[in-house]
Amino acid sequence: MPRLRAVLFDIDGTLLDTRDAWVAAFDAGLAAIRKTSISGAEAAQWIGTPIEVIYAERCAVVGDELTKAVREFQRIEAESVRDGMRAYPGVREAIASLVAWKLAAVTNKRRDTSIEALRVSGLLPFFALVLGGDSVPHKKPAPDPIFGAASALRVRPAECAVVGDTENDVVAGKAAGARTIGVTWGYGTRARLEAAGVDYLIETPDALAPLLRALTPSTAA
């Protein structure tokens, strides 16, 4: 098995608790087209799935209305970075300890919103790359973001570990040939992660570095 050289992190539900911002943006998107088929609080169970997919498949929004709803969602989400997004306890310390690996944030969010969210939370300096859903042809669960991040970091997908809280992260990582690490403090569930075939599960951020060292013997201190 190839040595791990890079760790690719999801943002929502993995690095940052973005639920408040996401719910507000979801509701605003539907309000923009005068539709109230489901509340953001109910839809939050699908955080991590591309917003256009949720609106289309769960709310039956299509065509110009879908475009308008997504645009409004993205606008409100971007405005909510400072008040509606925060790093999970222990995440900053865990990320700071990963000096042996190249780090990337790989998300379905827009890249500009992602960069600002990481900047405000103090995490941006740790990442060599931020790859958003608008950076690739297809978002997670497609493997495109993993391939794109690996290429930008000049590593092979098999040399990457994908860390995320939902099955979308696991499916994308496995399709790209990366190892997958599920976190249980986010918006996904252990059952959904296991059903997707996740390779490893961790309960707390401080469990990540020991796991990565175990998977990368040559970098162990």
C-alpha positions in Angstrom: 0.0 0.0 0.0 1.5 3.4 -1.0 2.7 5.7 1.8 0.3 8.5 2.7 1.6 11.9 1.5 -1.5 14.0 1.6 -4.7 14.5 3.6 -7.8 15.9 2.0 -10.4 17.3 4.3 -14.1 18.0 3.8 -15.1 21.3 5.4 -18.8 21.2 6.4 -19.2 18.9 9.4 -15.6 17.9 9.4 -13.4 21.1 9.9 -16.2 23.6 10.6 -19.7 23.5 12.1 -21.6 25.4 9.4 -25.1 24.2 10.1 -26.5 27.7 11.1 -25.2 29.3 7.9 -26.3 26.3 5.8 -29.9 26.3 7.2 -30.3 30.1 6.7 -29.0 29.8 3.2 -31.2 26.9 2.4 -34.3 28.6 3.6 -33.4 31.8 1.7 -32.9 29.9 -1.5 -36.4 28.5 -1.4 -37.9 31.8 -0.2 -36.4 33.5 -3.3 -38.6 31.3 -5.5 -41.6 31.4 -3.0 -41.3 27.7 -2.2 -41.5 26.1 1.2 -41.6 22.4 0.6 -39.1 21.6 3.3 -37.3 23.6 6.0 -33.6 24.1 6.2 -33.6 22.4 9.7 -35.1 19.3 8.1 -32.8 19.4 5.1 -29.7 19.7 7.2 -29.5 15.9 7.3 -28.2 16.2 3.7 -25.4 18.7 4.3 -22.5 17.6 2.2 -24.7 16.8 -0.8 -24.5 19.4 -3.6 -27.2 22.0 -2.9 -28.5 21.8 -6.5 -29.1 18.1 -6.0 -31.0 18.7 -2.8 -33.2 21.4 -4.3 -33.9 19.3 -7.4 -34.4 15.9 -5.8 -35.9 16.8 -2.4 -37.8 20.0 -3.3 -38.7 19.4 -7.0 -37.1 22.7 -8.1 -36.0 22.7 -11.7 -34.9 25.1 -14.5 -34.7 28.8 -13.9 -36.1 28.4 -10.4 -33.3 26.0 -9.5 -30.7 28.4 -10.8 -32.2 31.3 -8.8 -32.5 29.2 -5.6 -28.9 28.0 -5.8 -27.6 31.5 -6.5 -29.5 32.9 -3.4 -28.2 30.0 -1.3 -24.6 30.7 -2.3 -25.1 34.5 -1.6 -26.5 34.0 1.9 -24.0 31.3 2.8 -21.1 33.6 1.8 -22.6 36.4 4.0 -22.9 34.0 6.9 -19.3 33.0 7.1 -18.4 35.0 10.2 -21.5 34.4 12.3 -22.6 30.9 11.1 -19.4 28.9 10.7 -16.9 27.9 13.4 -14.2 25.3 13.8 -15.1 22.2 15.9 -13.4 22.0 19.3 -10.0 20.3 18.9 -9.8 20.7 15.1 -7.3 23.5 15.0 -4.9 21.6 17.3 -5.3 18.4 15.3 -4.6 20.1 12.0 -1.6 21.9 13.4 0.0 18.6 14.3 -0.1 17.2 10.8 3.1 18.7 9.6 4.3 15.5 8.0 1.6 15.6 5.3 0.4 17.9 2.6 -3.1 19.2 3.5 -6.0 20.3 1.3 -9.5 21.3 1.9 -11.8 19.7 -0.6 -15.4 20.7 -0.5 -18.6 21.1 -2.5 -18.9 24.7 -1.3 -17.8 27.6 -3.6 -14.1 28.1 -3.4 -14.3 31.8 -2.4 -16.7 31.1 0.4 -14.5 28.2 1.6 -11.4 30.3 1.7 -13.1 33.0 3.7 -14.6 30.5 6.1 -11.2 28.9 6.7 -9.6 32.3 7.1 -12.1 33.5 9.6 -11.8 30.3 11.6 -8.0 30.5 11.6 -7.5 27.3 9.7 -6.5 28.7 6.3 -2.7 28.8 6.9 -2.5 25.1 7.4 -3.8 24.2 3.9 -1.7 24.1 0.7 -4.8 24.0 -1.4 -8.5 24.8 -1.1 -10.6 23.1 -3.8 -14.2 24.1 -4.1 -17.2 22.6 -5.9 -16.8 25.2 -8.6 -13.2 24.1 -9.2 -14.1 20.8 -10.8 -16.6 19.5 -13.4 -18.4 17.3 -10.9 -18.8 17.6 -7.2 -18.5 14.9 -4.5 -19.6 12.0 -4.5 -17.9 12.1 -7.9 -14.1 11.5 -7.6 -13.2 14.6 -9.6 -12.4 16.7 -6.5 -10.1 14.0 -5.2 -8.3 13.7 -8.5 -8.0 17.4 -8.8 -6.6 17.9 -5.3 -4.1 15.0 -5.8 -2.9 16.5 -9.1 -2.5 20.0 -7.6 -0.5 18.5 -4.7 1.6 16.4 -7.0 0.7 13.1 -5.3 -1.2 10.1 -6.5 -4.8 9.6 -5.3 -3.6 6.3 -3.7 -1.2 8.4 -1.6 -4.1 10.5 -0.1 -6.5 10.0 2.8 -9.9 11.6 2.5 -11.3 12.8 5.8 -15.1 13.6 5.9 -18.3 13.2 7.8 -20.7 11.9 5.1 -21.0 9.1 2.6 -20.3 11.6 -0.2 -16.7 11.9 1.1 -16.3 8.2 1.3 -17.7 7.4 -2.1 -15.6 10.1 -3.7 -12.4 8.9 -2.0 -12.9 5.3 -2.7 -13.8 6.0 -6.4 -10.5 7.8 -6.7 -8.5 5.0 -5.0 -7.8 7.0 -1.8 -8.1 5.8 1.7 -11.1 7.1 3.6 -11.5 8.3 7.2 -14.9 9.0 8.5 -15.5 11.4 11.4 -18.5 11.0 13.7 -18.8 14.5 15.1 -20.4 16.0 11.9 -23.7 15.7 10.0 -23.4 12.2 8.7 -24.0 9.1 10.7 -21.8 6.1 11.6 -24.3 3.8 9.9 -24.2 5.8 6.6 -20.4 6.0 6.7 -20.1 2.3 7.3 -22.6 1.5 4.6 -20.5 3.5 2.1 -17.5 1.3 3.0 -15.4 3.8 5.0 -12.0 2.4 5.8 -11.5 4.0 9.2 -13.7 5.9 11.7 -12.6 8.4 14.4 -14.6 9.9 17.2 -12.5 12.9 18.0 -10.1 15.2 16.2 -7.2 14.2 18.4 -7.5 10.6 17.1 -6.5 11.7 13.5 -2.8 12.2 13.9 -2.2 8.8 15.6 -4.2 7.1 12.9 -2.3 8.8 10.1 1.0 7.9 11.7 0.0 4.3 11.9 -0.9 4.4 8.2 2.4 6.2 7.4 5.1 4.3 9.4 8.0 6.2 7.7 6.8 9.5 9.1 6.2 8.3 12.6 8.4 10.0 15.3 
